[in-house]
Amino acid sequence: MKNSNRPYRKFQPQQKKIEELEKSSARFKRIYSEYEFMSDELWDMESNQTSESIPDDFINAIKLQTSCLEEEIQDWLIKDPQ
């Protein structure tokens, strides 16, 4: 299993606020967890050097979903100044 305590670079400056939101909101925790999972999967797919072929449409769908999760996380970070 991947290291779930890894701070993602995009949100590293807000890591303390993220930890607080994860403690206070089950919904935020689920969204952030899904973002971590999708980011890891996307990284694995894009850096996969084996002969296994992953369709571009599938990778683009993962990118879109990850982007939507990033936007939702940003909204949480903006609306909940602590």
Backbone hydrogen bonds in HBPLUS format (Angstrom, degrees):
<---DONOR---> <-ACCEPTOR-->    atom                        ^
c    i                          cat <-CA-CA->   ^        H-A-AA   ^      H-
h    n   atom  resd res      DA  || num        DHA   H-A  angle D-A-AA Bond
n    s   type  num  typ     dist DA aas  dist angle  dist       angle   num
A0006-ARG N   A0003-ASN O   3.43 MM   3  5.79 160.6  2.47 112.4 113.3     1
A0011-PHE N   A0008-TYR O   2.87 MM   3  5.58 134.6  2.08 121.8 133.2     2
A0012-GLN N   A0008-TYR O   2.92 MM   4  5.73 106.3  2.48 144.2 158.6     3
A0012-GLN N   A0009-ARG O   3.20 MM   3  4.93 163.4  2.23 101.1 106.2     4
A0014-GLN N   A0011-PHE O   3.00 MM   3  5.40 137.6  2.18 111.6 123.5     5
A0015-GLN N   A0012-GLN O   3.19 MM   3  5.07 162.1  2.22 114.7 113.2     6
A0018-ILE N   A0014-GLN O   2.92 MM   4  6.16 155.5  1.98 156.9 165.1     7
A0019-GLU N   A0015-GLN O   2.95 MM   4  6.20 158.6  2.00 149.5 154.3     8
A0020-GLU N   A0016-LYS O   3.06 MM   4  6.38 153.1  2.14 145.1 152.3     9
A0021-LEU N   A0017-LYS O   2.88 MM   4  6.14 159.7  1.93 150.6 156.1    10
A0022-GLU N   A0018-ILE O   2.85 MM   4  6.08 154.7  1.92 151.8 158.9    11
A0023-LYS N   A0019-GLU O   3.18 MM   4  6.40 144.7  2.31 139.0 147.3    12
A0024-SER N   A0020-GLU O   3.03 MM   4  6.29 146.1  2.15 145.2 154.9    13
A0025-SER N   A0021-LEU O   2.81 MM   4  5.67 137.5  2.00 152.1 159.0    14
A0029-LYS N   A0025-SER O   3.03 MM   4  6.25 163.1  2.06 148.1 153.3    15
A0030-ARG N   A0026-ALA O   2.96 MM   4  6.18 154.1  2.03 145.5 151.8    16
A0031-ILE N   A0027-ARG O   2.98 MM   4  6.25 162.0  2.01 152.9 157.7    17
A0032-TYR N   A0028-PHE O   2.82 MM   4  6.01 170.0  1.83 161.5 163.8    18
A0033-SER N   A0029-LYS O   2.92 MM   4  5.96 155.3  1.98 143.0 150.5    19
A0034-GLU N   A0030-ARG O   2.93 MM   4  6.09 156.7  1.98 146.5 152.8    20
A0035-TYR N   A0031-ILE O   2.90 MM   4  6.17 153.4  1.97 145.6 153.5    21
A0036-GLU N   A0032-TYR O   2.91 MM   4  6.20 158.9  1.96 149.7 154.5    22
A0037-PHE N   A0033-SER O   2.98 MM   4  6.23 163.7  2.01 149.9 154.1    23
A0038-MET N   A0034-GLU O   2.84 MM   4  6.04 169.8  1.85 155.5 158.3    24
A0039-SER N   A0035-TYR O   2.86 MM   4  5.95 160.7  1.90 151.4 157.0    25
A0040-ASP N   A0036-GLU O   2.97 MM   4  6.16 160.6  2.01 148.6 153.8    26
A0041-GLU N   A0037-PHE O   2.92 MM   4  6.17 162.1  1.95 152.7 158.0    27
A0042-LEU N   A0038-MET O   2.86 MM   4  6.00 161.4  1.89 149.9 155.1    28
A0043-TRP N   A0039-SER O   2.94 MM   4  6.11 161.7  1.97 148.1 153.1    29
A0044-ASP N   A0040-ASP O   2.92 MM   4  6.16 161.9  1.95 150.2 155.2    30
A0045-MET N   A0041-GLU O   2.87 MM   4  6.12 158.7  1.91 151.8 157.5    31
A0046-GLU N   A0042-LEU O   2.90 MM   4  6.06 166.5  1.91 156.0 159.4    32
A0047-SER N   A0043-TRP O   2.95 MM   4  5.99 145.1  2.07 147.3 156.2    33
A0048-ASN N   A0045-MET O   3.45 MM   3  5.23 161.2  2.49  96.7 101.9    34
A0058-PHE N   A0055-PRO O   3.07 MM   3  5.39 124.6  2.39 103.9 116.9    35
A0059-ILE N   A0055-PRO O   3.18 MM   4  6.61 161.7  2.22 153.4 158.0    36
A0060-ASN N   A0056-ASP O   2.81 MM   4  5.99 161.4  1.84 154.6 160.1    37
A0061-ALA N   A0057-ASP O   2.98 MM   4  6.15 145.5  2.10 138.7 147.7    38
A0062-ILE N   A0058-PHE O   3.04 MM   4  6.37 153.6  2.11 149.0 155.7    39
A0063-LYS N   A0059-ILE O   2.92 MM   4  6.21 156.8  1.97 149.9 156.7    40
A0064-LEU N   A0060-ASN O   2.94 MM   4  6.14 156.8  2.00 144.5 150.6    41
A0065-GLN N   A0061-ALA O   2.96 MM   4  6.18 162.8  1.99 148.6 152.9    42
A0066-THR N   A0062-ILE O   2.88 MM   4  6.05 161.8  1.92 150.5 155.8    43
A0067-SER N   A0063-LYS O   2.90 MM   4  6.07 155.0  1.96 146.7 153.8    44
A0068-CYS N   A0064-LEU O   2.96 MM   4  6.24 155.9  2.02 149.3 155.5    45
A0069-LEU N   A0065-GLN O   3.00 MM   4  6.28 156.0  2.06 148.7 155.2    46
A0070-GLU N   A0066-THR O   2.91 MM   4  6.16 153.3  1.98 147.1 154.8    47
A0071-GLU N   A0067-SER O   2.99 MM   4  6.28 158.9  2.03 149.9 154.8    48
A0072-GLU N   A0068-CYS O   3.04 MM   4  6.31 155.8  2.10 145.7 152.2    49
A0073-ILE N   A0069-LEU O   2.90 MM   4  6.14 156.6  1.96 150.5 157.0    50
A0074-GLN N   A0070-GLU O   2.85 MM   4  6.12 161.4  1.89 152.7 158.0    51
A0075-ASP N   A0071-GLU O   2.94 MM   4  6.20 156.1  2.00 146.8 153.2    52
A0076-TRP N   A0072-GLU O   3.05 MM   4  6.36 155.6  2.11 146.0 151.8    53
A0077-LEU N   A0073-ILE O   2.92 MM   4  6.24 158.9  1.96 153.3 159.3    54
A0078-ILE N   A0074-GLN O   2.89 MM   4  6.13 148.7  1.99 151.4 159.9    55
A0079-LYS N   A0075-ASP O   2.89 MM   4  6.00 168.0  1.90 154.5 157.9    56
A0080-ASP N   A0076-TRP O   3.12 MM   4  5.95 133.6  2.34 142.4 151.2    57
